[in-house]
Amino acid sequence: MPQKLSAAARRRKAARDKAYAMTPARRAKKADAQRRRRKAGSAAKGKDWDHKDNRWETPKANRGNHGQGTKKEGKRNYKIKKR
């Protein structure tokens, strides 16, 4: 369900989201997931790579720290392969 934002708020949110998506940690996660997806082929179809559990999960299961909420998640829990 999309948020109901004014045009100005929508632009500010887009800028914030873009800035967050381009941080080094997010870029590393995206690159890692792309490499894994290319390697996995059809096994990854319709699934997302969970950097914490190191396995393919449905997008629904790969949200909110498996029911624990996002406050308990920390950067040290994520495993990203360095190239």
C-alpha positions as CSV (number, residue, x, y, z in Angstrom):
1,M,0.0,0.0,0.0
2,P,1.7,3.3,-1.1
3,Q,2.1,6.1,1.3
4,K,-0.1,9.2,0.8
5,L,2.4,11.9,0.6
6,S,2.3,15.4,-0.8
7,A,4.4,16.1,-3.9
8,A,7.1,17.9,-1.9
9,A,7.2,15.1,0.7
10,R,7.4,12.5,-2.0
11,R,10.4,14.2,-3.6
12,R,12.2,14.5,-0.2
13,K,11.5,10.8,0.5
14,A,12.8,9.8,-2.9
15,A,16.0,11.7,-2.2
16,R,16.4,10.0,1.2
17,D,15.7,6.6,-0.2
18,K,18.2,7.1,-3.0
19,A,20.9,8.4,-0.6
20,Y,20.4,5.3,1.6
21,A,20.4,2.9,-1.4
22,M,23.8,4.3,-2.5
23,T,25.6,3.9,0.9
24,P,28.6,1.6,0.7
25,A,26.9,-1.1,2.8
26,R,23.8,-1.2,0.6
27,R,25.8,-1.2,-2.6
28,A,27.8,-4.1,-1.3
29,K,24.7,-6.1,-0.4
30,K,23.1,-5.4,-3.8
31,A,26.3,-6.4,-5.7
32,D,26.6,-9.6,-3.6
33,A,23.0,-10.5,-4.2
34,Q,23.5,-10.0,-8.0
35,R,26.5,-12.3,-8.0
36,R,24.7,-14.9,-6.1
37,R,21.6,-14.6,-8.4
38,R,23.7,-15.1,-11.5
39,K,25.4,-18.1,-9.9
40,A,22.2,-19.7,-8.6
41,G,20.2,-19.5,-11.8
42,S,16.6,-20.9,-11.5
43,A,17.0,-21.8,-7.8
44,A,16.8,-18.1,-6.9
45,K,13.7,-17.4,-9.0
46,G,11.2,-15.3,-7.0
47,K,13.4,-15.3,-3.9
48,D,15.7,-12.8,-2.2
49,W,19.1,-13.5,-0.7
50,D,19.1,-13.2,3.1
51,H,22.5,-11.8,4.0
52,K,22.0,-12.8,7.7
53,D,21.0,-16.4,7.2
54,N,23.0,-17.0,4.0
55,R,20.1,-18.6,2.1
56,W,17.4,-17.8,-0.5
57,E,14.1,-16.7,1.1
58,T,10.8,-15.5,-0.2
59,P,10.6,-11.7,0.0
60,K,7.9,-12.0,2.6
61,A,10.2,-14.1,4.9
62,N,13.2,-11.8,4.3
63,R,11.6,-8.8,6.2
64,G,11.6,-7.6,9.7
65,N,14.2,-10.0,11.2
66,H,11.8,-13.0,11.2
67,G,9.3,-11.4,13.5
68,Q,11.8,-9.9,15.9
69,G,11.7,-6.4,14.4
70,T,14.5,-4.4,13.0
71,K,15.8,-2.8,16.1
72,K,17.7,-6.0,17.1
73,E,19.3,-6.3,13.7
74,G,22.9,-5.1,13.6
75,K,25.5,-4.6,10.9
76,R,27.7,-7.3,12.3
77,N,25.0,-9.9,11.7
78,Y,25.2,-9.5,7.9
79,K,27.6,-11.6,5.9
80,I,28.7,-9.9,2.7
81,K,31.4,-11.5,0.5
82,K,34.1,-9.1,-0.3
83,R,35.3,-9.3,-3.8
